[in-house]
Amino acid sequence: MTTVAITGATGYVGRFVVAELHQRGMHIRALSRPTSDRSGFAIPVEWVTGDLRSQEGVEALVAGADAIIHLAYEHVPGKYRNGEGDNLPAWLDANVDGSMRLFKAAGQAGVKRFIFLSSRAVFSRTEAGMVLDERHPPSPDSHYGSYKLTIEDFLRDFARTNGIQTCSIRATGVYGLTHPVERSKWWDIVQAVLDDQPVTSNRGGTEVHGADVARAIGVLLTRPTLDIDLLHLSDLYVTNRDLVRLIQRFSGKTGELPPPAPPASNVLVSRYLGDVGITLGGEVLLEKTVAALVETAHQNPSAR
């Protein structure tokens, strides 16, 4: 049985990844801090207590593993950009230095594959005459984006010097029903509509479902050769106006819609999704997810 070591398993994306890999028959070993919420997992997980600051914990995580999925990102709660807060050195130690410790341990343990969850935050703009695909030059404008790009670069060097197969996945915003439900993206908008409160923000953003991110990781792990070292994942441009309209449809509520959002800009494009046989969920999965959020809110009024 394939053993996959995961960092960030209790996080938003991590829960989707654990479910996907379990479905594929893989043994899952996960690193988690003592304060992490390990509840809500209906499948077996081998837990290793620790974090990326601990060399001992990292070595225990990777020992005997066939692959590593690096999802962990330590940050101020609720913030990815500007997630470093007011203690940049501690943030760098947890994320940049912690990733280096993980790389080193992986090389010493003979791990065969390493997949890193990066972000579209490595881009701040689209250059004239270009599309924002995997060949577009990076241009981070935040510590978060610079961190992700730094780890991508080190991972490529790590692959060359250690013979390990690696891939960085640059994802846009990630949505999906998760545990606990209050952590689910757009839960606050669902609550507002069901409670007859106005939603006035016209925000919009590019999104991909957590299950699609997890499926992409599962596909990359099971390819005969991990021959793609960079993959973009973005599915839909979703606005608050779109969301309120869907929530109203599934709940029977009425009311004014938020103003139209500005057009999507700097849209992430992938050259390789078709090559690896990945089809994203699109509008169908978006509607299914919003319907599930509404149903969950009706079934658990105390969560509102």
C-alpha positions as CSV (number, residue, x, y, z in Angstrom):
1,M,0.0,0.0,0.0
2,T,1.2,3.5,-0.9
3,T,2.0,5.6,2.2
4,V,1.4,9.4,1.7
5,A,2.7,11.9,4.2
6,I,0.6,15.1,4.5
7,T,1.2,18.4,6.1
8,G,-1.9,20.6,6.7
9,A,-4.3,17.6,6.7
10,T,-6.7,19.3,9.2
11,G,-6.8,22.5,7.0
12,Y,-9.4,23.5,4.5
13,V,-7.8,21.7,1.5
14,G,-6.3,19.0,3.6
15,R,-9.6,17.4,4.5
16,F,-10.5,17.1,0.8
17,V,-7.1,15.6,0.1
18,V,-7.4,13.0,2.9
19,A,-10.8,11.9,1.6
20,E,-9.5,11.6,-2.0
21,L,-6.4,9.6,-1.1
22,H,-8.3,7.2,1.2
23,Q,-10.7,6.6,-1.7
24,R,-7.7,5.6,-3.8
25,G,-6.6,3.1,-1.2
26,M,-3.6,4.9,0.1
27,H,-2.3,4.9,3.7
28,I,-2.4,8.4,5.1
29,R,0.1,9.7,7.7
30,A,-0.5,13.3,8.7
31,L,1.5,15.9,10.8
32,S,-0.6,17.9,13.1
33,R,0.0,20.3,16.0
34,P,-1.4,19.4,19.4
35,T,-4.0,22.2,19.1
36,S,-5.2,21.1,15.6
37,D,-8.8,19.9,15.3
38,R,-8.6,16.2,14.3
39,S,-12.4,15.7,14.6
40,G,-14.6,15.0,11.6
41,F,-12.5,12.4,9.9
42,A,-14.5,9.3,9.2
43,I,-11.5,7.5,7.8
44,P,-8.3,6.2,9.4
45,V,-5.4,8.6,9.6
46,E,-2.0,7.9,11.2
47,W,-1.3,11.0,13.2
48,V,2.2,12.4,13.9
49,T,2.1,15.1,16.5
50,G,4.3,18.1,15.7
51,D,4.8,20.9,13.2
52,L,7.3,22.0,10.6
53,R,9.5,23.7,13.3
54,S,10.2,20.2,14.8
55,Q,12.9,18.2,13.0
56,E,11.9,15.2,15.0
57,G,8.3,15.5,14.0
58,V,9.2,16.0,10.3
59,E,11.4,13.0,10.3
60,A,8.7,10.8,11.9
61,L,6.3,12.1,9.2
62,V,8.4,11.1,6.2
63,A,9.9,7.9,7.4
64,G,9.0,5.1,4.9
65,A,6.6,7.4,3.0
66,D,6.3,7.0,-0.8
67,A,5.1,10.6,-1.3
68,I,4.6,13.9,0.5
69,I,1.8,16.4,0.0
70,H,2.8,19.7,1.5
71,L,-0.3,21.8,2.3
72,A,0.5,23.4,5.6
73,Y,0.7,27.2,5.9
74,E,0.9,28.8,9.3
75,H,-0.7,32.2,9.3
76,V,-2.9,34.7,11.1
77,P,-6.4,33.1,11.3
78,G,-8.5,34.2,8.3
79,K,-5.6,35.7,6.3
80,Y,-3.5,34.3,3.6
81,R,-2.1,37.5,2.1
82,N,-0.8,39.5,5.1
83,G,-0.9,36.2,7.1
84,E,2.5,37.0,8.6
85,G,0.9,39.4,11.0
86,D,3.4,41.4,13.1
87,N,6.0,38.7,13.6
88,L,7.7,38.1,10.2
89,P,10.7,36.1,11.5
90,A,8.4,33.6,13.2
91,W,6.3,33.3,10.1
92,L,9.3,32.7,8.0
93,D,10.6,30.0,10.4
94,A,7.3,28.2,10.3
95,N,6.8,28.3,6.6
96,V,10.0,28.8,4.7
97,D,12.5,27.2,7.1
98,G,9.9,24.6,8.0
99,S,9.5,23.6,4.3
100,M,13.3,23.4,4.0
101,R,13.3,21.0,7.0
102,L,10.7,18.9,5.2
103,F,12.7,18.9,1.9
104,K,15.8,17.7,3.7
105,A,14.0,15.0,5.6
106,A,12.3,13.8,2.4
107,G,15.6,13.5,0.6
108,Q,17.2,11.5,3.5
109,A,14.1,9.2,3.7
110,G,14.2,8.4,-0.1
111,V,10.7,9.8,-0.8
112,K,9.8,9.4,-4.4
113,R,7.3,12.2,-5.0
114,F,6.7,15.6,-3.5
115,I,3.6,17.8,-4.3
116,F,3.4,21.3,-3.0
117,L,0.2,23.5,-2.8
118,S,1.2,26.9,-4.2
119,S,-1.0,29.8,-5.1
120,R,-2.0,32.2,-7.8
121,A,-0.5,34.8,-5.4
122,V,2.8,34.3,-7.2
123,F,1.2,36.7,-9.8
124,S,0.2,40.3,-9.3
125,R,-0.5,41.1,-13.0
126,T,-0.8,39.6,-16.5
127,E,1.9,40.9,-18.9
128,A,0.6,42.5,-22.1
129,G,0.0,40.0,-24.9
130,M,0.3,37.0,-22.5
131,V,-2.1,34.7,-20.7
132,L,-1.6,33.7,-17.1
133,D,-0.5,30.1,-17.7
134,E,2.3,28.0,-16.4
135,R,4.8,29.8,-18.7
136,H,4.0,33.3,-17.5
137,P,6.7,35.0,-15.4
138,P,5.9,35.3,-11.7
139,S,5.4,38.7,-10.1
140,P,4.5,38.4,-6.4
141,D,3.5,41.5,-4.5
142,S,3.0,40.0,-1.0
143,H,5.0,38.0,1.5
144,Y,2.6,35.2,0.9
145,G,3.2,35.1,-2.8
146,S,6.9,35.4,-2.4
147,Y,6.9,32.5,0.1
148,K,5.0,30.3,-2.3
149,L,7.4,31.2,-5.2
150,T,10.4,30.6,-3.0
151,I,9.3,27.1,-2.1
152,E,8.5,26.4,-5.8
153,D,12.0,27.3,-6.8
154,F,13.6,25.3,-4.0
155,L,11.5,22.3,-4.9
156,R,12.8,22.4,-8.5
157,D,16.3,22.5,-7.2
158,F,15.5,19.8,-4.7
159,A,14.2,17.6,-7.6
160,R,17.4,18.1,-9.6
161,T,19.8,17.4,-6.7
162,N,17.9,14.5,-5.1
163,G,16.2,12.8,-8.0
164,I,12.8,13.1,-6.5
165,Q,9.7,13.9,-8.8
166,T,8.0,17.1,-7.8
167,C,5.1,19.3,-8.8
168,S,3.8,22.6,-7.5
169,I,0.0,23.3,-7.9
170,R,-0.9,26.9,-8.1
171,A,-4.6,27.1,-7.1
172,T,-7.0,30.1,-7.0
173,G,-9.5,30.5,-4.1
174,V,-10.7,27.2,-2.9
175,Y,-14.4,26.5,-1.9
176,G,-16.4,23.5,-0.6
177,L,-18.4,22.2,2.3
178,T,-16.0,21.3,5.1
179,H,-15.7,20.5,8.8
180,P,-16.8,22.3,10.8
181,V,-19.3,23.8,8.5
182,E,-18.7,27.3,9.9
183,R,-15.2,27.1,8.1
184,S,-16.9,26.6,4.7
185,K,-16.3,29.4,2.3
186,W,-19.4,31.6,1.8
187,W,-21.0,30.4,5.0
188,D,-21.4,34.0,6.2
189,I,-23.2,34.8,2.9
190,V,-25.5,31.8,3.3
191,Q,-26.3,33.0,6.9
192,A,-27.0,36.5,5.8
193,V,-29.5,35.5,3.1
194,L,-31.3,33.0,5.3
195,D,-31.6,35.6,8.0
196,D,-32.9,38.2,5.5
197,Q,-29.8,40.4,5.9
198,P,-28.6,42.4,3.0
199,V,-25.4,41.4,1.1
200,T,-24.0,44.6,-0.3
201,S,-20.4,43.6,-1.2
202,N,-19.9,43.1,-4.9
203,R,-16.8,41.0,-4.5
204,G,-15.8,38.4,-7.1
205,G,-13.0,35.9,-7.3
206,T,-11.7,32.9,-9.2
207,E,-12.4,29.7,-7.5
208,V,-11.8,25.9,-7.6
209,H,-13.5,23.3,-5.5
210,G,-11.4,21.5,-2.8
211,A,-12.4,18.2,-4.2
212,D,-11.0,19.2,-7.6
213,V,-7.7,20.2,-6.0
214,A,-7.7,16.8,-4.2
215,R,-8.5,14.9,-7.3
216,A,-5.7,16.7,-9.2
217,I,-3.3,15.6,-6.4
218,G,-4.5,12.0,-6.6
219,V,-4.1,11.9,-10.4
220,L,-0.5,13.3,-10.1
221,L,0.4,10.7,-7.4
222,T,-0.8,7.8,-9.6
223,R,0.7,8.8,-12.9
224,P,3.5,6.4,-14.0
225,T,5.9,9.4,-14.0
226,L,5.3,12.8,-12.4
227,D,6.4,14.6,-15.6
228,I,4.6,18.0,-14.9
229,D,6.4,20.1,-12.3
230,L,3.9,23.0,-12.4
231,L,0.1,22.9,-12.7
232,H,-2.5,25.8,-12.5
233,L,-5.9,25.1,-11.1
234,S,-8.8,27.6,-11.6
235,D,-12.3,26.9,-12.5
236,L,-14.9,29.7,-12.2
237,Y,-15.2,33.4,-11.5
238,V,-17.7,33.6,-8.8
239,T,-19.3,36.8,-7.5
240,N,-21.4,37.6,-4.4
241,R,-24.2,38.4,-6.8
242,D,-23.9,34.8,-8.2
243,L,-23.9,33.4,-4.8
244,V,-26.9,35.3,-3.4
245,R,-28.9,34.3,-6.5
246,L,-28.1,30.6,-6.0
247,I,-28.8,30.8,-2.3
248,Q,-32.2,32.4,-2.9
249,R,-33.0,29.7,-5.5
250,F,-32.2,26.8,-3.1
251,S,-33.8,28.4,0.0
252,G,-36.9,30.1,-1.5
253,K,-35.7,33.5,-0.1
254,T,-36.1,36.7,-2.0
255,G,-34.4,40.1,-1.8
256,E,-32.1,42.4,-3.6
257,L,-29.0,41.1,-5.2
258,P,-25.6,42.7,-4.6
259,P,-24.3,45.1,-7.4
260,P,-22.6,43.4,-10.3
261,A,-18.9,42.7,-9.7
262,P,-16.1,44.1,-11.8
263,P,-15.0,41.9,-14.7
264,A,-12.5,39.1,-13.8
265,S,-8.9,40.1,-14.2
266,N,-5.6,38.2,-14.1
267,V,-7.5,34.9,-14.7
268,L,-5.3,31.8,-14.1
269,V,-5.1,29.5,-17.2
270,S,-3.7,25.9,-17.3
271,R,-1.9,24.4,-20.3
272,Y,-1.8,20.9,-18.8
273,L,-5.1,19.9,-17.3
274,G,-6.1,18.1,-20.4
275,D,-2.8,16.4,-20.6
276,V,-3.3,14.8,-17.1
277,G,-7.0,14.0,-17.7
278,I,-8.5,16.4,-15.2
279,T,-11.9,18.0,-15.7
280,L,-13.0,20.5,-13.2
281,G,-16.5,20.6,-11.6
282,G,-17.7,23.9,-13.2
283,E,-21.2,25.3,-12.6
284,V,-22.6,21.9,-11.7
285,L,-20.4,21.5,-8.7
286,L,-20.8,25.1,-7.7
287,E,-24.6,24.7,-7.6
288,K,-24.4,21.4,-5.8
289,T,-22.1,23.0,-3.1
290,V,-24.3,26.0,-2.6
291,A,-27.4,23.7,-2.3
292,A,-25.5,21.6,0.3
293,L,-24.6,24.7,2.3
294,V,-28.2,25.9,2.3
295,E,-29.4,22.4,3.4
296,T,-26.8,22.2,6.1
297,A,-27.8,25.6,7.4
298,H,-31.4,24.6,7.6
299,Q,-30.5,21.3,9.4
300,N,-28.2,23.0,11.9
301,P,-29.8,26.4,12.8
302,S,-27.5,26.5,15.9
303,A,-24.5,26.8,13.5
304,R,-26.0,30.1,12.3
